[in-house]
Amino acid sequence: MRAAELEMERASANQNSVSDVLDRYEQLKLSHLKTGAERGRELRKALTSSLHQPISMLSRSVLQDAIDAKVEAGRLVYANRIRA
């Protein structure tokens, strides 16, 4: 029975949007950092085109495009933060 519950939970998590996952990340991790609010804004800005998509649709190439855009803008620190 537990395996079925885990599978249902996993399927439900994949339906969350990128924005939902970022909200949760901000609550759990970024809220404890001095620069957490700024990091959250930068992540949302970098992933603007994907915010309303299901998290399962967020691909490596979309993330790489966001990193490349930050590098091209001369924002190497933020590119590294997106990569992390």
GUNU-770743 format. One record per residue (C-alpha): y, x, z. Coordinates in steps of 0.5 Angstrom, whole numbers, plus 500, padded with zeros to 3 digits. Layout:
BEGIN
YXZ;...
***
This chain:
BEGIN
500500500;505506502;504509495;506502492;512502496;514509494;514507487;518501488;523505491;523510486;524505481;530502484;533509485;533510478;537503476;543506481;549508476;551515476;557512480;553509485;549516486;556520487;558515492;552516496;553524495;560523498;558519504;552524506;555531504;562531501;565528507;563533511;567539507;574541508;574540500;570534499;575529497;577534491;570536489;568528489;574527484;572533480;565531479;567524477;572527472;567531469;562525468;567520467;563518460;557517464;559514471;556507469;550509466;543509470;542515473;536516470;540516463;544522466;541528461;541536462;545536456;551531459;551536465;552542460;557539456;561537463;560544465;562547458;568543458;570546465;569553463;573552456;579549461;579556465;576552471;570557472;569555480;569547478;564549473;559552478;560547483;558542477;552546476;550546483;
***
